[in-house]
Structures are given as structure tokens and as C-alpha cells.
Amino acid sequence: MDGVRELPPTPVKACSGTLALSECRWNTKLTWRLRGLPVYTVIVRFWQQQQQQQQQQQQQQQQQQQQQQQQQQHYITLHYMLHSTRSGNPSQGPTRGS
């Protein structure tokens, strides 16, 4: 029991480690009450948070890829329209040389 009492009850001790900031704030309030709880409950909560962050990152990457594909399609259609207007009737509109 002496080993447990050696740790000073400071918020810094509760914040140190691999816990996220939200977990850190939550820990500073309840650290000394949760001494009786097993450690794996905190680890499970931290792991769930990490999983959520990874899922969000994957969704963002997928959205970026979709946006890039859409931009390429727009570019191809614009390019085709420019070529068709240049090679077609000049009366369709003013064509500027590149």
C-alpha cells in the first residue's frame, strides 16, 4: 500500500500517459474515486475512443478521394466541350487561343 501513497495527488500525474485530452480532463476529477476500479475499464474506454478517431479519418479519406474523382470528371467534360466548340462552328461563341 505504501507504493500507492507515494504518488502525489496532482492533476499532472493523472494526465500523463497515453490518454487523450478529454480522458485527461475526465480523469483529473475522478482519479482518486476510481482507484478501486480495475484498470481495463479505462483501457477499454481509451481503445473505443481510438477506434472512433480511426473511423472518422477513414471517412474523411474516402470523401477526399470522391472529390478528386469528381474534379477529374469535370475537367474531362470541360476539355471535351472546349475541343468541340473549337473544331465545330465558330459562331457558337468567342474562342480564345490558349
DSSP file (Angstrom, degrees, kcal/mol; ACC not computed):
  #  RESIDUE AA STRUCTURE BP1 BP2  ACC     N-H-->O    O-->H-N    N-H-->O    O-->H-N    TCO  KAPPA ALPHA  PHI   PSI    X-CA   Y-CA   Z-CA
    1    1 A M     >        0   0    0      0, 0.0     4,-1.5     0, 0.0     3,-0.4   0.000 360.0 360.0 360.0 -24.9    0.0    0.0    0.0
    2    2 A D  H  >  +     0   0    0      1,-0.2     4,-1.2     2,-0.2     0, 0.0   0.867 360.0  60.2 -64.0 -34.0    2.9    2.3    0.5
    3    3 A G  H  4 S+     0   0    0      1,-0.2     4,-0.5     2,-0.2    -1,-0.2   0.848 104.6  49.3 -62.7 -33.8    3.7    2.3   -3.2
    4    4 A V  H >4 S+     0   0    0     -3,-0.4     3,-0.9     1,-0.2    -1,-0.2   0.885 109.0  51.6 -72.2 -38.0    0.3    3.7   -4.0
    5    5 A R  H 3< S+     0   0    0     -4,-1.5    -1,-0.2     1,-0.2    -2,-0.2   0.692  93.5  73.7 -75.1 -17.1    0.6    6.5   -1.5
    6    6 A E  T 3< S+     0   0    0     -4,-1.2    -1,-0.2    -3,-0.1    -2,-0.2   0.824  76.9  90.0 -65.1 -29.0    3.9    7.6   -2.8
    7    7 A L  S <  S-     0   0    0     -3,-0.9    -3,-0.0    -4,-0.5     0, 0.0  -0.544  83.1-128.8 -70.5 124.8    2.2    9.1   -5.9
    8    8 A P        -     0   0    0      0, 0.0     2,-2.5     0, 0.0     5,-0.2  -0.528  20.3-116.5 -72.9 139.7    1.3   12.7   -5.1
    9    9 A P        +     0   0    0      0, 0.0    23,-0.0     0, 0.0    -2,-0.0  -0.405  64.5 140.6 -76.6  69.7   -2.4   13.6   -5.9
   10   10 A T    >>  -     0   0    0     -2,-2.5     4,-1.2     1,-0.1     3,-0.5  -0.859  61.2-127.1-112.5 148.4   -1.7   16.1   -8.6
   11   11 A P  H 3> S+     0   0    0      0, 0.0     4,-1.9     0, 0.0     5,-0.2   0.801 107.5  65.6 -60.1 -28.8   -3.6   16.5  -11.9
   12   12 A V  H 3> S+     0   0    0      1,-0.2     4,-1.8     2,-0.2    16,-0.0   0.913  98.8  51.0 -62.4 -42.0   -0.4   16.2  -13.8
   13   13 A K  H <4 S+     0   0    0     -3,-0.5    -1,-0.2     1,-0.2     3,-0.1   0.895 110.7  49.3 -61.6 -39.0    0.0   12.6  -12.7
   14   14 A A  H  < S+     0   0    0     -4,-1.2    -1,-0.2     1,-0.2    -2,-0.2   0.831 112.7  48.0 -69.1 -31.0   -3.5   11.8  -13.9
   15   15 A C  H  < S+     0   0    0     -4,-1.9    -1,-0.2    12,-0.1    -2,-0.2   0.744  90.8  95.8 -83.1 -23.3   -2.9   13.5  -17.2
   16   16 A S     <  +     0   0    0     -4,-1.8     2,-0.3    -5,-0.2     3,-0.1  -0.309  66.3  46.3 -70.9 153.7    0.4   11.8  -18.0
   17   17 A G  S    S-     0   0    0      1,-0.1    -3,-0.0     2,-0.1    -2,-0.0  -0.787 108.9 -45.7 116.2-161.8    0.4    8.7  -20.2
   18   18 A T  S    S+     0   0    0     -2,-0.3    -1,-0.1     2,-0.0     2,-0.1   0.263  89.7 123.7 -96.4  12.4   -1.3    7.8  -23.4
   19   19 A L        -     0   0    0     -4,-0.2    -2,-0.1    -3,-0.1    24,-0.0  -0.440  62.8-115.5 -75.6 148.0   -4.7    9.1  -22.5
   20   20 A A     >  -     0   0    0     -2,-0.1     4,-2.3     1,-0.1     5,-0.1  -0.217  31.1-101.3 -74.1 171.3   -6.4   11.7  -24.8
   21   21 A L  H  > S+     0   0    0      2,-0.2     4,-2.6     1,-0.2     5,-0.2   0.898 122.3  50.4 -64.6 -41.2   -7.1   15.3  -23.5
   22   22 A S  H  > S+     0   0    0      1,-0.2     4,-2.3     2,-0.2    -1,-0.2   0.923 112.5  47.4 -63.4 -42.0  -10.8   14.6  -22.9
   23   23 A E  H  > S+     0   0    0      1,-0.2     4,-2.5     2,-0.2    -1,-0.2   0.880 109.8  55.6 -62.1 -37.0   -9.9   11.5  -20.9
   24   24 A C  H  X S+     0   0    0     -4,-2.3     4,-2.2     2,-0.2    -2,-0.2   0.934 108.8  44.8 -63.5 -47.3   -7.3   13.6  -19.1
   25   25 A R  H  X S+     0   0    0     -4,-2.6     4,-1.0     1,-0.2    -1,-0.2   0.917 115.0  48.8 -62.4 -42.4   -9.9   16.2  -18.0
   26   26 A W  H  X S+     0   0    0     -4,-2.3     4,-1.4    -5,-0.2    -1,-0.2   0.869 111.1  51.8 -64.8 -35.7  -12.3   13.4  -17.0
   27   27 A N  H  X S+     0   0    0     -4,-2.5     4,-2.0     1,-0.2    -2,-0.2   0.890  99.2  61.4 -69.2 -40.7   -9.5   11.7  -15.1
   28   28 A T  H  < S+     0   0    0     -4,-2.2     4,-0.2     1,-0.2    -1,-0.2   0.840 109.1  43.8 -60.0 -31.8   -8.4   14.7  -13.0
   29   29 A K  H  < S+     0   0    0     -4,-1.0    -1,-0.2    -3,-0.2    -2,-0.2   0.891 127.8  25.6 -77.5 -38.6  -11.9   14.9  -11.4
   30   30 A L  H  X S+     0   0    0     -4,-1.4     4,-2.2     1,-0.1     3,-0.3   0.307  85.9 106.7-113.1   8.9  -12.4   11.2  -10.8
   31   31 A T  T  < S+     0   0    0     -4,-2.0     4,-0.2     1,-0.2    -1,-0.1   0.919  85.4  42.9 -57.7 -46.5   -8.9    9.7  -10.5
   32   32 A W  T  4 S+     0   0    0     -4,-0.2     3,-0.4     1,-0.2    -1,-0.2   0.752 114.2  50.8 -79.1 -21.4   -9.0    9.2   -6.7
   33   33 A R  T >4 S+     0   0    0     -3,-0.3     3,-0.7     1,-0.2    -1,-0.2   0.829 108.1  53.7 -76.6 -31.8  -12.5    7.9   -6.7
   34   34 A L  G >< S+     0   0    0     -4,-2.2     3,-1.0     1,-0.2    -1,-0.2   0.332  73.7 104.7 -87.7   8.4  -11.7    5.3   -9.4
   35   35 A R  G 3  S+     0   0    0     -3,-0.4    -1,-0.2     1,-0.3    -2,-0.1   0.856  80.1  53.2 -56.7 -33.9   -8.8    3.8   -7.6
   36   36 A G  G <  S+     0   0    0     -3,-0.7    -1,-0.3    -4,-0.2    -2,-0.1   0.740  90.6  93.6 -75.0 -21.9  -10.9    0.8   -6.8
   37   37 A L  S <  S-     0   0    0     -3,-1.0     2,-0.0    -4,-0.1     5,-0.0  -0.375  86.6-103.2 -71.4 148.7  -11.9    0.2  -10.4
   38   38 A P    >>  -     0   0    0      0, 0.0     3,-1.0     0, 0.0     4,-0.5  -0.366  26.4-121.9 -67.7 153.4   -9.9   -2.3  -12.5
   39   39 A V  H >> S+     0   0    0      1,-0.2     4,-1.8     2,-0.2     3,-0.8   0.806 102.6  72.2 -68.1 -29.4   -7.5   -0.7  -15.0
   40   40 A Y  H 3> S+     0   0    0      1,-0.3     4,-2.7     2,-0.2    -1,-0.2   0.761  87.2  63.8 -65.5 -22.8   -9.1   -2.4  -18.0
   41   41 A T  H <> S+     0   0    0     -3,-1.0     4,-2.1     2,-0.2    -1,-0.3   0.925 106.3  44.0 -64.1 -41.9  -12.2   -0.2  -17.9
   42   42 A V  H <X S+     0   0    0     -3,-0.8     4,-2.5    -4,-0.5    -2,-0.2   0.908 113.6  51.1 -66.6 -41.4  -10.1    2.8  -18.6
   43   43 A I  H  X S+     0   0    0     -4,-1.8     4,-2.7     1,-0.2    -2,-0.2   0.908 109.2  50.8 -63.3 -41.2   -8.1    1.0  -21.3
   44   44 A V  H  X S+     0   0    0     -4,-2.7     4,-2.5     2,-0.2    -1,-0.2   0.918 110.6  48.7 -62.9 -43.2  -11.4   -0.1  -22.9
   45   45 A R  H  X S+     0   0    0     -4,-2.1     4,-2.0     1,-0.2    -1,-0.2   0.926 112.9  47.6 -62.5 -43.2  -12.7    3.4  -22.9
   46   46 A F  H  X S+     0   0    0     -4,-2.5     4,-2.2     1,-0.2    -2,-0.2   0.906 111.5  50.7 -63.8 -41.3   -9.5    4.7  -24.4
   47   47 A W  H  X S+     0   0    0     -4,-2.7     4,-2.4     1,-0.2    -2,-0.2   0.906 108.7  51.4 -64.6 -41.9   -9.5    1.9  -27.1
   48   48 A Q  H  X S+     0   0    0     -4,-2.5     4,-2.2     1,-0.2    -1,-0.2   0.904 109.3  50.9 -61.3 -40.8  -13.1    2.8  -28.1
   49   49 A Q  H  X S+     0   0    0     -4,-2.0     4,-2.2     1,-0.2    -2,-0.2   0.918 109.4  50.2 -62.8 -43.2  -12.1    6.4  -28.5
   50   50 A Q  H  X S+     0   0    0     -4,-2.2     4,-2.4     1,-0.2    -2,-0.2   0.909 108.6  52.7 -60.8 -42.6   -9.1    5.5  -30.7
   51   51 A Q  H  X S+     0   0    0     -4,-2.4     4,-2.3     1,-0.2    -1,-0.2   0.915 108.4  50.4 -60.5 -43.6  -11.4    3.3  -32.8
   52   52 A Q  H  X S+     0   0    0     -4,-2.2     4,-2.3     1,-0.2    -1,-0.2   0.914 109.7  50.5 -61.3 -43.1  -13.8    6.2  -33.3
   53   53 A Q  H  X S+     0   0    0     -4,-2.2     4,-2.2     1,-0.2    -1,-0.2   0.912 110.2  49.9 -61.8 -42.5  -11.0    8.5  -34.4
   54   54 A Q  H  X S+     0   0    0     -4,-2.4     4,-2.3     1,-0.2    -1,-0.2   0.907 109.7  50.9 -63.8 -41.4   -9.7    6.0  -36.9
   55   55 A Q  H  X S+     0   0    0     -4,-2.3     4,-2.3     1,-0.2    -1,-0.2   0.914 109.6  50.4 -62.5 -42.2  -13.2    5.6  -38.4
   56   56 A Q  H  X S+     0   0    0     -4,-2.3     4,-2.2     1,-0.2    -1,-0.2   0.914 110.1  50.1 -61.9 -42.7  -13.5    9.3  -38.8
   57   57 A Q  H  X S+     0   0    0     -4,-2.2     4,-2.3     1,-0.2    -1,-0.2   0.908 109.8  50.6 -62.6 -41.9  -10.1    9.5  -40.5
   58   58 A Q  H  X S+     0   0    0     -4,-2.3     4,-2.2     1,-0.2    -1,-0.2   0.910 109.6  50.6 -63.1 -41.8  -11.1    6.7  -42.9
   59   59 A Q  H  X S+     0   0    0     -4,-2.3     4,-2.2     1,-0.2    -1,-0.2   0.909 109.7  50.7 -62.5 -41.6  -14.4    8.5  -43.8
   60   60 A Q  H  X S+     0   0    0     -4,-2.2     4,-2.3     1,-0.2    -1,-0.2   0.910 109.4  50.7 -62.6 -41.9  -12.5   11.8  -44.5
   61   61 A Q  H  X S+     0   0    0     -4,-2.3     4,-2.2     1,-0.2    -1,-0.2   0.911 109.6  50.4 -63.3 -41.9  -10.1   10.0  -46.8
   62   62 A Q  H  X S+     0   0    0     -4,-2.2     4,-2.2     1,-0.2    -1,-0.2   0.912 109.8  50.6 -62.8 -42.0  -12.9    8.4  -48.7
   63   63 A Q  H  X S+     0   0    0     -4,-2.2     4,-2.3     1,-0.2    -1,-0.2   0.910 109.1  51.3 -62.2 -42.1  -14.6   11.8  -49.1
   64   64 A Q  H  X S+     0   0    0     -4,-2.3     4,-2.3     1,-0.2    -1,-0.2   0.911 109.2  50.4 -61.8 -42.3  -11.4   13.3  -50.4
   65   65 A Q  H  X S+     0   0    0     -4,-2.2     4,-2.2     1,-0.2    -1,-0.2   0.915 110.1  50.0 -62.6 -42.6  -11.0   10.5  -53.0
   66   66 A Q  H  X S+     0   0    0     -4,-2.2     4,-2.3     1,-0.2    -1,-0.2   0.912 109.8  51.1 -62.2 -42.1  -14.6   11.0  -54.2
   67   67 A Q  H  X S+     0   0    0     -4,-2.3     4,-2.4     1,-0.2    -1,-0.2   0.913 109.0  50.9 -62.0 -42.6  -14.0   14.8  -54.5
   68   68 A Q  H  X S+     0   0    0     -4,-2.3     4,-2.2     1,-0.2    -1,-0.2   0.912 109.8  50.0 -61.9 -42.3  -10.8   14.2  -56.6
   69   69 A Q  H  X S+     0   0    0     -4,-2.2     4,-2.2     1,-0.2    -1,-0.2   0.917 110.4  50.1 -62.6 -42.7  -12.7   11.8  -58.9
   70   70 A Q  H  X S+     0   0    0     -4,-2.3     4,-2.4     1,-0.2    -1,-0.2   0.910 109.1  51.8 -62.3 -42.1  -15.4   14.4  -59.4
   71   71 A Q  H  X S+     0   0    0     -4,-2.4     4,-2.4     1,-0.2    -1,-0.2   0.912 108.7  50.8 -61.3 -42.6  -12.9   17.1  -60.2
   72   72 A Q  H  X S+     0   0    0     -4,-2.2     4,-2.4     1,-0.2    -1,-0.2   0.914 109.7  50.4 -62.0 -42.1  -11.3   14.9  -62.8
   73   73 A Q  H  X S+     0   0    0     -4,-2.2     4,-2.4     1,-0.2    -2,-0.2   0.921 110.1  50.0 -62.4 -43.5  -14.6   14.2  -64.5
   74   74 A H  H  X S+     0   0    0     -4,-2.4     4,-2.5     1,-0.2    -1,-0.2   0.920 110.5  50.3 -59.7 -43.5  -15.4   17.9  -64.6
   75   75 A Y  H  X S+     0   0    0     -4,-2.4     4,-2.6     1,-0.2    -1,-0.2   0.914 110.0  49.9 -62.4 -43.0  -12.1   18.7  -66.2
   76   76 A I  H  X S+     0   0    0     -4,-2.4     4,-2.4     2,-0.2    -1,-0.2   0.922 111.9  47.4 -63.7 -43.8  -12.6   16.0  -68.8
   77   77 A T  H  X S+     0   0    0     -4,-2.4     4,-2.5     2,-0.2    -1,-0.2   0.913 113.1  48.6 -65.7 -41.2  -16.1   17.3  -69.7
   78   78 A L  H  X S+     0   0    0     -4,-2.5     4,-2.6     2,-0.2    -2,-0.2   0.926 111.4  50.2 -62.3 -44.1  -14.8   20.9  -69.9
   79   79 A H  H  X S+     0   0    0     -4,-2.6     4,-2.3     1,-0.2    -2,-0.2   0.917 111.8  47.9 -59.6 -44.7  -11.9   19.8  -72.1
   80   80 A Y  H  X S+     0   0    0     -4,-2.4     4,-2.4     1,-0.2    -1,-0.2   0.905 110.9  50.9 -64.7 -41.9  -14.2   18.0  -74.4
   81   81 A M  H  X S+     0   0    0     -4,-2.5     4,-2.3     2,-0.2    -2,-0.2   0.911 109.8  50.5 -63.2 -42.2  -16.6   20.9  -74.6
   82   82 A L  H  X S+     0   0    0     -4,-2.6     4,-2.3     1,-0.2    -2,-0.2   0.933 112.2  46.7 -61.2 -45.7  -13.7   23.3  -75.5
   83   83 A H  H  X S+     0   0    0     -4,-2.3     4,-2.7     1,-0.2     5,-0.3   0.901 111.6  50.7 -64.2 -40.1  -12.5   21.0  -78.2
   84   84 A S  H  X S+     0   0    0     -4,-2.4     4,-1.4     1,-0.2    -1,-0.2   0.886 112.0  47.1 -67.4 -37.0  -15.9   20.5  -79.7
   85   85 A T  H  < S+     0   0    0     -4,-2.3    -1,-0.2     2,-0.2     7,-0.2   0.888 114.4  47.2 -71.6 -36.7  -16.6   24.3  -79.8
   86   86 A R  H  < S+     0   0    0     -4,-2.3    -2,-0.2    -5,-0.2    -1,-0.2   0.924 118.5  39.2 -69.5 -43.1  -13.2   25.0  -81.4
   87   87 A S  H  < S+     0   0    0     -4,-2.7    -1,-0.2    -5,-0.2    -2,-0.2   0.715 116.4  60.8 -80.7 -18.0  -13.5   22.3  -84.0
   88   88 A G  S  < S-     0   0    0     -4,-1.4    -3,-0.1    -5,-0.3    -4,-0.0   0.220 111.7 -31.2 -86.7-148.9  -17.2   23.0  -84.6
   89   89 A N    >   -     0   0    0      1,-0.2     3,-1.3    -5,-0.1    -1,-0.2  -0.512  46.7-147.6 -70.5 130.7  -18.9   26.1  -85.8
   90   90 A P  G >  S+     0   0    0      0, 0.0     3,-0.9     0, 0.0    -1,-0.2   0.651  93.1  73.9 -70.5 -13.6  -17.0   29.3  -84.7
   91   91 A S  G 3  S+     0   0    0      1,-0.2    -2,-0.1     3,-0.1     0, 0.0   0.573  74.4  81.9 -77.6  -6.4  -20.4   31.1  -84.5
   92   92 A Q  G <  S-     0   0    0     -3,-1.3    -1,-0.2     1,-0.2    -7,-0.0   0.797 111.9 -45.8 -69.4 -26.1  -21.2   29.2  -81.3
   93   93 A G  S <  S-     0   0    0     -3,-0.9     2,-0.3    -4,-0.2    -1,-0.2  -0.925  74.5 -59.6 170.8 166.1  -19.2   31.6  -79.2
   94   94 A P        -     0   0    0      0, 0.0     2,-0.5     0, 0.0    -3,-0.1  -0.509  48.6-156.4 -69.0 125.9  -15.9   33.5  -78.9
   95   95 A T        -     0   0    0     -2,-0.3     2,-0.4    -5,-0.1    -2,-0.0  -0.905   3.2-155.0-106.7 128.9  -13.0   31.1  -78.8
   96   96 A R        -     0   0    0     -2,-0.5     2,-0.2     2,-0.0     0, 0.0  -0.838  18.8-119.4-103.5 138.1   -9.8   32.3  -77.3
   97   97 A G              0   0    0     -2,-0.4    -1,-0.0     1,-0.1     0, 0.0  -0.512 360.0 360.0 -73.6 140.3   -6.4   30.8  -78.2
   98   98 A S              0   0    0     -2,-0.2    -1,-0.1     0, 0.0    -2,-0.0   0.496 360.0 360.0 -77.2 360.0   -4.6   29.2  -75.4
